[in-house]
Amino acid sequence: MFENLSERLEKSFKILKGQGKITEINVAETLKEVRRSLLDADVNYKIAKEFTNTVKEKALGMNVLTAVKPGQMMVKIVHDELIQLMGGTHVDINIKGNPAVILMSGLQGSGKTTFSGKLANLLKTKRGKHPLLVACDVYRPAAIEQLKVLGEQIGVPVYSEEGNNDPVKIALNAVKEARATGKDVVIVDTAGRLAIDEQMMNEIAAIKKAIDPEETLFVVDAMTGQDAVNTAKEFNDRLNFDGVILTKLDGDTRGGAALSIRTVVSKPIKFVGTGEKLEALDVFHPERMADRILGMGDIVSLVEKAQEQFDAEEAKKLQKKIAKNQFNFNDFLSQIQQIKKMGNIKDLASMIPGVGKALKDVDIDDDAFKGVEAIIYSMTPEERENPELINGSRRKRIASGSGTTIQDVNRLLKQFDESKKMMRMLSKGGKMMGKAPMKRR
């Protein structure tokens, strides 16, 4: 996400490279490029102009420290203003009701139904909630079926009423059902339209009035750029929603919606969808997004994603196996599965400072581990448990069974051995068996 914007901004800052101090001339030249970068990213012209004017005032009004180069200072100012542009601080979703009712709004195709499933999954797995999904799109039978499929995948019940074409009554009955069955969050998926119309607005306004939700969320496709911002304004004028959800932020989007929408509707972005998987939903943090836009990575989010997959008991067992030199391919496969659950591999790598830029033109898909998994699955249970048994003839059989070459199998075995040695060394506090401690360089 934001790859083109990040690249353009980086080029803008290069104008100040080698400059001894910030002056009105070099600031004007730099900010002219920054404004172009924002406009190319589909940021509203008025917002882009106000943004660069604010940066200019701060840059010229600041005494640049001798230890800080002008280019670095400009990056810092732009970084801070990007955070403010996107809301300043993270605003969490309100789930304090009993049950907490969350109403979805947005156009057809924005991703409301998929997001409803993702949100239910997040609240269930990460916040210990017991959600109920509600199918209130009575015009599109496929939407009800889609919600039921999503509910089944994540183990969350879906409330629907066959033959009832009144979404207001369905929503009210769903809230009663939630109270009766001990569900503490109700997520109401409503109908969308291909365009904004009066009937749609009247209907969702009636649902909101009837169920009085703790949260009304506006779901919008980030790939629609300025159209997303305009639609958000019309919905907010009518519904006065509480927050924005940006879906498909992993697609070929220029980022304009994320940078413009907060200023236009004065409502926070609460979540961003970053992929098709039900786990591909990120809580929105303005400061972390600013870091990523400016190529600084996002280590905090990366660590959080890792911790979500972290099992303390399993980690203890694994640590003991590593210490006893018993780490095997079953353990190796388990680690791969945990990494895959964290999300898109390229997106994860881009959270490491500097790596995103290096991988800009590198195609890394979710099948990056496919070949490795195929090789491991082609091993017998005994071979996975005892890798030292894998001799020449076994390697040939494994290569044939996995559709790879003997060279691929040899490469994996070598990498496995090196990883095993490294993990054992780390488990012993930096000491290899029979060797002196490694010296720091």
DRENDO-1510 file (C-alpha; in Angstrom, 1 decimal, always signed):
<recs>
REC; n; res; u; v; w
REC; 1; MET; +0.0; +0.0; +0.0 .
REC; 2; PHE; +1.1; +3.6; -0.6 .
REC; 3; GLU; +4.1; +2.5; -2.7 .
REC; 4; ASN; +3.8; +5.2; -5.3 .
REC; 5; LEU; +3.2; +7.9; -2.8 .
REC; 6; SER; +6.1; +6.8; -0.7 .
REC; 7; GLU; +8.4; +6.9; -3.7 .
REC; 8; ARG; +7.3; +10.3; -4.8 .
REC; 9; LEU; +7.7; +11.8; -1.3 .
REC; 10; GLU; +11.2; +10.4; -1.0 .
REC; 11; LYS; +12.1; +12.1; -4.3 .
REC; 12; SER; +10.6; +15.4; -3.0 .
REC; 13; PHE; +12.9; +15.3; +0.1 .
REC; 14; LYS; +16.0; +14.8; -2.0 .
REC; 15; ILE; +15.7; +18.4; -3.1 .
REC; 16; LEU; +16.9; +19.4; +0.4 .
REC; 17; LYS; +19.7; +16.9; +0.3 .
REC; 18; GLY; +23.1; +18.6; +0.7 .
REC; 19; GLN; +21.4; +21.9; +1.6 .
REC; 20; GLY; +23.0; +23.6; +4.6 .
REC; 21; LYS; +19.8; +25.1; +5.9 .
REC; 22; ILE; +16.1; +25.5; +5.2 .
REC; 23; THR; +15.2; +28.5; +3.2 .
REC; 24; GLU; +12.0; +29.8; +1.7 .
REC; 25; ILE; +13.2; +28.9; -1.8 .
REC; 26; ASN; +14.2; +25.3; -1.2 .
REC; 27; VAL; +11.2; +24.7; +1.0 .
REC; 28; ALA; +8.9; +26.0; -1.7 .
REC; 29; GLU; +10.5; +23.8; -4.3 .
REC; 30; THR; +10.3; +20.7; -2.0 .
REC; 31; LEU; +6.7; +21.3; -1.0 .
REC; 32; LYS; +5.7; +21.9; -4.7 .
REC; 33; GLU; +6.8; +18.3; -5.2 .
REC; 34; VAL; +5.1; +17.1; -2.0 .
REC; 35; ARG; +1.8; +18.7; -3.2 .
REC; 36; ARG; +2.1; +17.0; -6.6 .
REC; 37; SER; +2.8; +13.7; -4.8 .
REC; 38; LEU; -0.4; +14.1; -2.8 .
REC; 39; LEU; -2.5; +15.1; -5.8 .
REC; 40; ASP; -1.2; +12.1; -7.8 .
REC; 41; ALA; -2.3; +9.9; -4.8 .
REC; 42; ASP; -5.8; +11.3; -5.4 .
REC; 43; VAL; -5.8; +13.5; -2.3 .
REC; 44; ASN; -8.3; +16.4; -2.5 .
REC; 45; TYR; -6.7; +19.5; -3.9 .
REC; 46; LYS; -7.8; +21.8; -1.0 .
REC; 47; ILE; -6.5; +19.3; +1.6 .
REC; 48; ALA; -3.2; +18.9; -0.3 .
REC; 49; LYS; -2.7; +22.7; -0.4 .
REC; 50; GLU; -3.6; +23.3; +3.2 .
REC; 51; PHE; -1.3; +20.4; +4.2 .
REC; 52; THR; +1.7; +21.9; +2.4 .
REC; 53; ASN; +1.0; +25.4; +3.7 .
REC; 54; THR; +1.0; +24.1; +7.2 .
REC; 55; VAL; +4.3; +22.2; +6.6 .
REC; 56; LYS; +5.8; +25.4; +5.1 .
REC; 57; GLU; +4.9; +27.5; +8.1 .
REC; 58; LYS; +6.4; +25.0; +10.5 .
REC; 59; ALA; +9.5; +24.5; +8.5 .
REC; 60; LEU; +10.3; +28.2; +8.1 .
REC; 61; GLY; +9.4; +29.0; +11.7 .
REC; 62; MET; +11.7; +26.3; +13.1 .
REC; 63; ASN; +15.3; +26.8; +14.0 .
REC; 64; VAL; +17.1; +23.8; +12.5 .
REC; 65; LEU; +19.5; +22.2; +14.9 .
REC; 66; THR; +23.0; +21.9; +13.5 .
REC; 67; ALA; +22.9; +18.1; +14.2 .
REC; 68; VAL; +19.8; +17.7; +12.1 .
REC; 69; LYS; +20.0; +18.1; +8.3 .
REC; 70; PRO; +17.3; +20.1; +6.6 .
REC; 71; GLY; +16.0; +17.1; +4.7 .
REC; 72; GLN; +15.6; +15.1; +7.9 .
REC; 73; MET; +13.8; +18.0; +9.6 .
REC; 74; MET; +11.4; +18.2; +6.6 .
REC; 75; VAL; +10.7; +14.5; +6.8 .
REC; 76; LYS; +9.9; +14.9; +10.5 .
REC; 77; ILE; +7.5; +17.8; +9.9 .
REC; 78; VAL; +5.7; +16.0; +7.1 .
REC; 79; HIS; +5.5; +12.9; +9.2 .
REC; 80; ASP; +3.9; +14.8; +12.1 .
REC; 81; GLU; +1.4; +16.5; +9.8 .
REC; 82; LEU; +0.5; +13.2; +8.1 .
REC; 83; ILE; -0.4; +11.9; +11.5 .
REC; 84; GLN; -2.7; +14.9; +12.1 .
REC; 85; LEU; -4.2; +14.6; +8.7 .
REC; 86; MET; -5.2; +11.0; +9.4 .
REC; 87; GLY; -6.7; +11.8; +12.8 .
REC; 88; GLY; -3.8; +12.2; +15.2 .
REC; 89; THR; -4.5; +9.3; +17.5 .
REC; 90; HIS; -6.1; +5.8; +17.3 .
REC; 91; VAL; -9.9; +5.7; +18.1 .
REC; 92; ASP; -11.1; +2.3; +19.2 .
REC; 93; ILE; -14.5; +0.8; +18.4 .
REC; 94; ASN; -17.2; +1.1; +21.1 .
REC; 95; ILE; -18.4; -2.3; +22.3 .
REC; 96; LYS; -19.6; -1.3; +25.7 .
REC; 97; GLY; -23.3; -2.0; +25.3 .
REC; 98; ASN; -25.2; -5.1; +26.5 .
REC; 99; PRO; -25.3; -6.1; +23.8 .
REC; 100; ALA; -23.2; -3.6; +21.9 .
REC; 101; VAL; -24.9; -3.0; +18.5 .
REC; 102; ILE; -22.8; -2.1; +15.5 .
REC; 103; LEU; -24.5; -0.9; +12.3 .
REC; 104; MET; -22.8; -1.2; +8.9 .
REC; 105; SER; -23.4; +1.3; +6.1 .
REC; 106; GLY; -22.0; +1.8; +2.6 .
REC; 107; LEU; -22.5; +1.3; -1.1 .
REC; 108; GLN; -22.9; -2.1; -2.7 .
REC; 109; GLY; -19.5; -3.7; -3.4 .
REC; 110; SER; -17.7; -1.7; -0.7 .
REC; 111; GLY; -17.0; -4.8; +1.3 .
REC; 112; LYS; -19.6; -4.4; +4.1 .
REC; 113; THR; -20.5; -8.1; +4.3 .
REC; 114; THR; -16.9; -9.3; +4.3 .
REC; 115; PHE; -15.9; -6.7; +6.8 .
REC; 116; SER; -18.8; -7.8; +9.1 .
REC; 117; GLY; -17.3; -11.3; +9.1 .
REC; 118; LYS; -13.8; -10.0; +9.7 .
REC; 119; LEU; -14.9; -7.8; +12.6 .
REC; 120; ALA; -16.9; -10.6; +14.2 .
REC; 121; ASN; -13.8; -12.8; +13.9 .
REC; 122; LEU; -11.5; -10.1; +15.4 .
REC; 123; LEU; -13.9; -9.5; +18.3 .
REC; 124; LYS; -14.3; -13.2; +19.0 .
REC; 125; THR; -10.6; -14.2; +18.8 .
REC; 126; LYS; -8.8; -11.2; +20.1 .
REC; 127; ARG; -11.3; -9.6; +22.5 .
REC; 128; GLY; -13.2; -12.6; +23.9 .
REC; 129; LYS; -16.6; -11.4; +22.6 .
REC; 130; HIS; -19.6; -13.5; +21.6 .
REC; 131; PRO; -20.9; -11.8; +18.4 .
REC; 132; LEU; -24.1; -12.3; +16.5 .
REC; 133; LEU; -24.1; -11.4; +12.8 .
REC; 134; VAL; -27.4; -10.1; +11.4 .
REC; 135; ALA; -28.4; -10.3; +7.7 .
REC; 136; CYS; -30.5; -7.2; +6.9 .
REC; 137; ASP; -29.8; -7.1; +3.2 .
REC; 138; VAL; -33.2; -8.3; +2.1 .
REC; 139; TYR; -32.7; -7.4; -1.6 .
REC; 140; ARG; -29.7; -9.5; -2.4 .
REC; 141; PRO; -30.2; -13.2; -1.4 .
REC; 142; ALA; -26.5; -13.8; -2.2 .
REC; 143; ALA; -25.6; -11.3; +0.6 .
REC; 144; ILE; -27.5; -13.4; +3.2 .
REC; 145; GLU; -25.8; -16.6; +2.0 .
REC; 146; GLN; -22.4; -15.0; +1.9 .
REC; 147; LEU; -22.8; -13.9; +5.6 .
REC; 148; LYS; -23.9; -17.4; +6.6 .
REC; 149; VAL; -20.8; -18.9; +4.9 .
REC; 150; LEU; -18.6; -16.4; +6.7 .
REC; 151; GLY; -20.3; -17.1; +10.0 .
REC; 152; GLU; -19.7; -20.8; +9.5 .
REC; 153; GLN; -16.0; -20.3; +8.8 .
REC; 154; ILE; -15.4; -18.3; +12.0 .
REC; 155; GLY; -17.9; -20.1; +14.2 .
REC; 156; VAL; -20.3; -17.2; +14.7 .
REC; 157; PRO; -24.1; -17.5; +14.4 .
REC; 158; VAL; -26.0; -15.5; +11.8 .
REC; 159; TYR; -29.5; -14.2; +12.4 .
REC; 160; SER; -31.8; -14.0; +9.3 .
REC; 161; GLU; -35.6; -14.2; +8.7 .
REC; 162; GLU; -36.7; -15.9; +5.6 .
REC; 163; GLY; -39.7; -14.3; +4.0 .
REC; 164; ASN; -39.4; -11.1; +6.1 .
REC; 165; ASN; -38.6; -8.1; +3.8 .
REC; 166; ASP; -38.5; -5.5; +6.6 .
REC; 167; PRO; -34.9; -4.9; +7.7 .
REC; 168; VAL; -36.0; -2.7; +10.6 .
REC; 169; LYS; -38.0; -5.6; +12.2 .
REC; 170; ILE; -35.2; -8.1; +11.4 .
REC; 171; ALA; -32.7; -5.9; +13.2 .
REC; 172; LEU; -34.9; -5.4; +16.2 .
REC; 173; ASN; -35.6; -9.1; +16.5 .
REC; 174; ALA; -31.9; -9.8; +16.2 .
REC; 175; VAL; -31.1; -7.6; +19.2 .
REC; 176; LYS; -33.8; -9.5; +21.2 .
REC; 177; GLU; -32.3; -12.8; +20.1 .
REC; 178; ALA; -28.8; -11.6; +21.2 .
REC; 179; ARG; -30.1; -10.7; +24.7 .
REC; 180; ALA; -31.9; -14.1; +25.0 .
REC; 181; THR; -28.9; -16.1; +23.9 .
REC; 182; GLY; -26.2; -14.2; +25.8 .
REC; 183; LYS; -24.5; -12.6; +22.7 .
REC; 184; ASP; -22.7; -9.4; +23.7 .
REC; 185; VAL; -22.1; -7.9; +20.3 .
REC; 186; VAL; -24.6; -7.5; +17.4 .
REC; 187; ILE; -23.2; -6.7; +14.0 .
REC; 188; VAL; -25.9; -5.6; +11.5 .
REC; 189; ASP; -25.1; -6.0; +7.8 .
REC; 190; THR; -27.3; -3.7; +5.7 .
REC; 191; ALA; -28.2; -3.4; +2.1 .
REC; 192; GLY; -26.0; -1.3; -0.2 .
REC; 193; ARG; -26.9; +0.2; -3.6 .
REC; 194; LEU; -24.8; +0.9; -6.7 .
REC; 195; ALA; -25.3; +4.6; -6.0 .
REC; 196; ILE; -26.7; +6.7; -3.2 .
REC; 197; ASP; -30.5; +7.0; -3.4 .
REC; 198; GLU; -33.2; +8.3; -1.1 .
REC; 199; GLN; -34.8; +4.9; -0.5 .
REC; 200; MET; -31.5; +3.5; +0.7 .
REC; 201; MET; -30.8; +6.4; +3.0 .
REC; 202; ASN; -34.3; +6.4; +4.5 .
REC; 203; GLU; -34.0; +2.7; +5.2 .
REC; 204; ILE; -30.7; +2.7; +6.9 .
REC; 205; ALA; -31.7; +5.9; +8.9 .
REC; 206; ALA; -34.8; +4.0; +10.0 .
REC; 207; ILE; -32.7; +1.0; +11.1 .
REC; 208; LYS; -30.4; +3.2; +13.1 .
REC; 209; LYS; -33.3; +5.0; +14.8 .
REC; 210; ALA; -34.9; +1.7; +15.8 .
REC; 211; ILE; -31.8; -0.1; +17.2 .
REC; 212; ASP; -29.9; +2.9; +18.5 .
REC; 213; PRO; -26.4; +1.4; +17.8 .
REC; 214; GLU; -23.3; +2.1; +19.9 .
REC; 215; GLU; -21.4; +2.3; +16.6 .
REC; 216; THR; -22.5; +3.2; +13.1 .
REC; 217; LEU; -19.6; +2.4; +10.7 .
REC; 218; PHE; -19.2; +3.6; +7.1 .
REC; 219; VAL; -17.5; +1.0; +4.9 .
REC; 220; VAL; -15.8; +2.2; +1.8 .
REC; 221; ASP; -13.6; +0.8; -0.9 .
REC; 222; ALA; -10.2; +2.6; -0.7 .
REC; 223; MET; -9.6; +2.0; -4.4 .
REC; 224; THR; -12.4; +4.4; -5.4 .
REC; 225; GLY; -10.2; +7.4; -4.3 .
REC; 226; GLN; -12.0; +10.8; -4.2 .
REC; 227; ASP; -15.3; +9.1; -4.9 .
REC; 228; ALA; -14.9; +7.4; -1.6 .
REC; 229; VAL; -14.5; +10.7; +0.2 .
REC; 230; ASN; -17.6; +12.2; -1.6 .
REC; 231; THR; -19.7; +9.2; -0.7 .
REC; 232; ALA; -18.5; +9.4; +2.9 .
REC; 233; LYS; -19.7; +13.0; +3.2 .
REC; 234; GLU; -23.2; +12.2; +1.9 .
REC; 235; PHE; -23.6; +9.3; +4.2 .
REC; 236; ASN; -22.3; +11.3; +7.2 .
REC; 237; ASP; -24.6; +14.2; +6.5 .
REC; 238; ARG; -27.5; +11.8; +6.8 .
REC; 239; LEU; -26.4; +9.2; +9.4 .
REC; 240; ASN; -23.7; +11.0; +11.4 .
REC; 241; PHE; -21.7; +7.8; +11.6 .
REC; 242; ASP; -19.0; +7.1; +14.2 .
REC; 243; GLY; -16.1; +5.8; +12.1 .
REC; 244; VAL; -14.8; +4.8; +8.7 .
REC; 245; ILE; -13.6; +1.4; +7.5 .
REC; 246; LEU; -11.3; +1.4; +4.5 .
REC; 247; THR; -11.4; -1.9; +2.6 .
REC; 248; LYS; -9.1; -3.2; -0.1 .
REC; 249; LEU; -6.2; -1.0; +1.0 .
REC; 250; ASP; -3.9; -3.8; -0.3 .
REC; 251; GLY; -5.1; -3.3; -3.8 .
REC; 252; ASP; -3.8; -0.9; -6.5 .
REC; 253; THR; -4.8; +2.2; -4.4 .
REC; 254; ARG; -3.1; +5.5; -4.4 .
REC; 255; GLY; -4.0; +6.3; -0.8 .
REC; 256; GLY; -6.0; +9.5; -1.3 .
REC; 257; ALA; -9.1; +8.2; +0.5 .
REC; 258; ALA; -7.0; +7.4; +3.7 .
REC; 259; LEU; -5.4; +10.8; +3.6 .
REC; 260; SER; -8.5; +12.9; +2.8 .
REC; 261; ILE; -11.5; +11.3; +4.5 .
REC; 262; ARG; -10.7; +12.3; +8.1 .
REC; 263; THR; -10.6; +16.0; +7.1 .
REC; 264; VAL; -13.8; +15.9; +5.1 .
REC; 265; VAL; -16.1; +14.1; +7.5 .
REC; 266; SER; -14.2; +14.7; +10.8 .
REC; 267; LYS; -14.7; +11.1; +11.8 .
REC; 268; PRO; -11.8; +8.6; +12.5 .
REC; 269; ILE; -10.7; +5.7; +10.4 .
REC; 270; LYS; -11.1; +2.7; +12.7 .
REC; 271; PHE; -10.0; -0.3; +10.6 .
REC; 272; VAL; -8.4; -1.1; +7.3 .
REC; 273; GLY; -8.9; -4.2; +5.3 .
REC; 274; THR; -5.6; -5.5; +3.9 .
REC; 275; GLY; -6.5; -8.7; +2.1 .
REC; 276; GLU; -9.2; -11.3; +1.4 .
REC; 277; LYS; -8.5; -13.6; +4.4 .
REC; 278; LEU; -10.7; -13.2; +7.4 .
REC; 279; GLU; -7.7; -12.3; +9.5 .
REC; 280; ALA; -6.7; -9.5; +7.1 .
REC; 281; LEU; -8.1; -6.7; +9.1 .
REC; 282; ASP; -5.9; -4.1; +10.9 .
REC; 283; VAL; -6.8; -1.6; +13.6 .
REC; 284; PHE; -5.9; +1.9; +12.1 .
REC; 285; HIS; -3.2; +3.8; +13.8 .
REC; 286; PRO; -2.4; +7.2; +12.2 .
REC; 287; GLU; +1.2; +7.4; +13.4 .
REC; 288; ARG; +2.0; +3.9; +12.2 .
REC; 289; MET; +0.4; +4.6; +8.8 .
REC; 290; ALA; +2.5; +7.8; +8.5 .
REC; 291; ASP; +5.6; +5.7; +9.3 .
REC; 292; ARG; +4.8; +3.3; +6.4 .
REC; 293; ILE; +4.0; +6.1; +4.0 .
REC; 294; LEU; +7.4; +7.6; +4.6 .
REC; 295; GLY; +9.2; +4.3; +4.3 .
REC; 296; MET; +10.0; +4.0; +8.0 .
REC; 297; GLY; +8.3; +0.6; +8.4 .
REC; 298; ASP; +5.9; -0.4; +11.2 .
REC; 299; ILE; +7.8; -2.6; +13.7 .
REC; 300; VAL; +5.1; -2.2; +16.4 .
REC; 301; SER; +2.4; -3.7; +14.2 .
REC; 302; LEU; +4.7; -6.5; +13.1 .
REC; 303; VAL; +5.4; -7.4; +16.7 .
REC; 304; GLU; +1.7; -7.3; +17.5 .
REC; 305; LYS; +0.9; -9.6; +14.7 .
REC; 306; ALA; +3.6; -12.0; +15.8 .
REC; 307; GLN; +2.3; -11.9; +19.4 .
REC; 308; GLU; -1.2; -12.7; +18.2 .
REC; 309; GLN; +0.1; -16.1; +16.9 .
REC; 310; PHE; +2.3; -16.6; +19.9 .
REC; 311; ASP; +1.4; -19.6; +22.1 .
REC; 312; ALA; +3.3; -19.4; +25.4 .
REC; 313; GLU; +2.9; -23.2; +26.2 .
REC; 314; GLU; +4.0; -24.2; +22.7 .
REC; 315; ALA; +6.9; -21.8; +22.9 .
REC; 316; LYS; +8.1; -23.5; +26.1 .
REC; 317; LYS; +7.9; -26.9; +24.5 .
REC; 318; LEU; +9.7; -25.7; +21.4 .
REC; 319; GLN; +12.5; -24.1; +23.5 .
REC; 320; LYS; +13.1; -27.4; +25.3 .
REC; 321; LYS; +13.3; -29.3; +22.0 .
REC; 322; ILE; +15.7; -26.8; +20.6 .
REC; 323; ALA; +17.9; -27.0; +23.7 .
REC; 324; LYS; +17.9; -30.8; +23.4 .
REC; 325; ASN; +18.7; -30.6; +19.6 .
REC; 326; GLN; +15.3; -32.3; +18.9 .
REC; 327; PHE; +13.9; -29.6; +16.6 .
REC; 328; ASN; +12.4; -31.3; +13.5 .
REC; 329; PHE; +10.4; -30.7; +10.4 .
REC; 330; ASN; +7.1; -30.9; +12.2 .
REC; 331; ASP; +8.2; -28.0; +14.3 .
REC; 332; PHE; +9.5; -26.2; +11.2 .
REC; 333; LEU; +6.1; -26.7; +9.5 .
REC; 334; SER; +4.3; -25.4; +12.5 .
REC; 335; GLN; +6.4; -22.2; +12.4 .
REC; 336; ILE; +5.6; -21.7; +8.8 .
REC; 337; GLN; +1.9; -22.0; +9.5 .
REC; 338; GLN; +2.1; -19.3; +12.2 .
REC; 339; ILE; +3.9; -16.9; +9.9 .
REC; 340; LYS; +1.3; -17.4; +7.2 .
REC; 341; LYS; -1.5; -16.6; +9.7 .
REC; 342; MET; +0.1; -13.2; +10.3 .
REC; 343; GLY; -0.9; -12.0; +6.9 .
REC; 344; ASN; +0.4; -11.2; +3.4 .
REC; 345; ILE; +4.2; -11.9; +3.3 .
REC; 346; LYS; +5.1; -8.8; +1.3 .
REC; 347; ASP; +3.0; -6.6; +3.5 .
REC; 348; LEU; +4.7; -8.1; +6.6 .
REC; 349; ALA; +8.1; -7.6; +5.1 .
REC; 350; SER; +7.3; -3.9; +4.3 .
REC; 351; MET; +6.8; -3.3; +8.1 .
REC; 352; ILE; +10.5; -3.7; +8.5 .
REC; 353; PRO; +12.3; -0.3; +8.0 .
REC; 354; GLY; +13.9; -0.2; +4.5 .
REC; 355; VAL; +12.6; -3.5; +3.4 .
REC; 356; GLY; +9.4; -2.1; +1.8 .
REC; 357; LYS; +11.5; +0.0; -0.7 .
REC; 358; ALA; +13.8; -3.0; -1.5 .
REC; 359; LEU; +10.8; -5.2; -2.3 .
REC; 360; LYS; +8.9; -2.6; -4.4 .
REC; 361; ASP; +9.3; -4.5; -7.6 .
REC; 362; VAL; +9.5; -8.0; -6.1 .
REC; 363; ASP; +6.5; -10.2; -6.4 .
REC; 364; ILE; +5.9; -12.1; -3.2 .
REC; 365; ASP; +2.6; -13.9; -3.0 .
REC; 366; ASP; +0.9; -16.0; -0.3 .
REC; 367; ASP; +2.3; -19.1; -2.0 .
REC; 368; ALA; +5.9; -18.2; -1.0 .
REC; 369; PHE; +6.1; -21.2; +1.2 .
REC; 370; LYS; +4.3; -23.6; -1.2 .
REC; 371; GLY; +7.5; -25.4; -2.4 .
REC; 372; VAL; +8.8; -25.8; +1.1 .
REC; 373; GLU; +5.5; -27.2; +2.4 .
REC; 374; ALA; +5.3; -29.6; -0.6 .
REC; 375; ILE; +8.7; -31.0; +0.3 .
REC; 376; ILE; +7.9; -31.5; +3.9 .
REC; 377; TYR; +4.5; -33.1; +3.2 .
REC; 378; SER; +6.3; -35.5; +0.9 .
REC; 379; MET; +8.4; -36.8; +3.8 .
REC; 380; THR; +7.2; -39.8; +5.8 .
REC; 381; PRO; +6.2; -39.1; +9.5 .
REC; 382; GLU; +9.4; -40.8; +10.5 .
REC; 383; GLU; +11.5; -38.6; +8.3 .
REC; 384; ARG; +9.9; -35.4; +9.6 .
REC; 385; GLU; +10.5; -36.6; +13.1 .
REC; 386; ASN; +14.1; -37.6; +12.4 .
REC; 387; PRO; +15.6; -35.5; +9.5 .
REC; 388; GLU; +19.0; -37.3; +9.8 .
REC; 389; LEU; +17.4; -40.4; +8.2 .
REC; 390; ILE; +17.0; -38.6; +4.9 .
REC; 391; ASN; +19.7; -40.1; +2.7 .
REC; 392; GLY; +20.3; -39.9; -1.1 .
REC; 393; SER; +17.5; -42.3; -2.1 .
REC; 394; ARG; +15.0; -40.7; +0.2 .
REC; 395; ARG; +15.9; -37.2; -1.1 .
REC; 396; LYS; +15.1; -38.5; -4.6 .
REC; 397; ARG; +11.8; -39.9; -3.6 .
REC; 398; ILE; +10.9; -36.7; -1.7 .
REC; 399; ALA; +11.8; -34.5; -4.7 .
REC; 400; SER; +9.6; -36.7; -7.0 .
REC; 401; GLY; +6.7; -36.7; -4.6 .
REC; 402; SER; +6.7; -32.9; -4.1 .
REC; 403; GLY; +7.2; -32.0; -7.8 .
REC; 404; THR; +10.6; -30.3; -7.0 .
REC; 405; THR; +14.2; -31.2; -7.7 .
REC; 406; ILE; +16.8; -32.9; -5.6 .
REC; 407; GLN; +18.6; -29.6; -5.5 .
REC; 408; ASP; +15.5; -28.0; -4.0 .
REC; 409; VAL; +15.4; -30.7; -1.3 .
REC; 410; ASN; +19.1; -30.4; -0.6 .
REC; 411; ARG; +18.7; -26.6; -0.3 .
REC; 412; LEU; +15.9; -27.0; +2.2 .
REC; 413; LEU; +17.8; -29.6; +4.3 .
REC; 414; LYS; +20.8; -27.3; +4.4 .
REC; 415; GLN; +18.7; -24.3; +5.5 .
REC; 416; PHE; +17.0; -26.4; +8.1 .
REC; 417; ASP; +20.4; -27.5; +9.5 .
REC; 418; GLU; +21.7; -24.0; +9.6 .
REC; 419; SER; +18.5; -22.7; +11.3 .
REC; 420; LYS; +18.6; -25.6; +13.8 .
REC; 421; LYS; +22.2; -24.7; +14.8 .
REC; 422; MET; +21.4; -21.0; +15.1 .
REC; 423; MET; +18.4; -21.6; +17.3 .
REC; 424; ARG; +20.4; -23.9; +19.5 .
REC; 425; MET; +23.1; -21.3; +19.8 .
REC; 426; LEU; +20.6; -18.6; +20.8 .
REC; 427; SER; +18.9; -21.0; +23.3 .
REC; 428; LYS; +22.3; -21.4; +25.0 .
REC; 429; GLY; +22.8; -17.6; +25.4 .
REC; 430; GLY; +25.1; -17.3; +22.5 .
REC; 431; LYS; +27.3; -20.3; +23.1 .
REC; 432; MET; +27.7; -23.1; +20.6 .
REC; 433; MET; +28.5; -26.5; +22.2 .
REC; 434; GLY; +32.2; -26.9; +22.5 .
REC; 435; LYS; +32.9; -23.5; +21.1 .
REC; 436; ALA; +33.9; -20.2; +22.7 .
REC; 437; PRO; +31.3; -17.4; +22.9 .
REC; 438; MET; +30.9; -15.4; +19.7 .
REC; 439; LYS; +32.5; -12.0; +19.8 .
REC; 440; ARG; +30.4; -9.0; +18.9 .
REC; 441; ARG; +31.7; -7.0; +16.0 .
</recs>
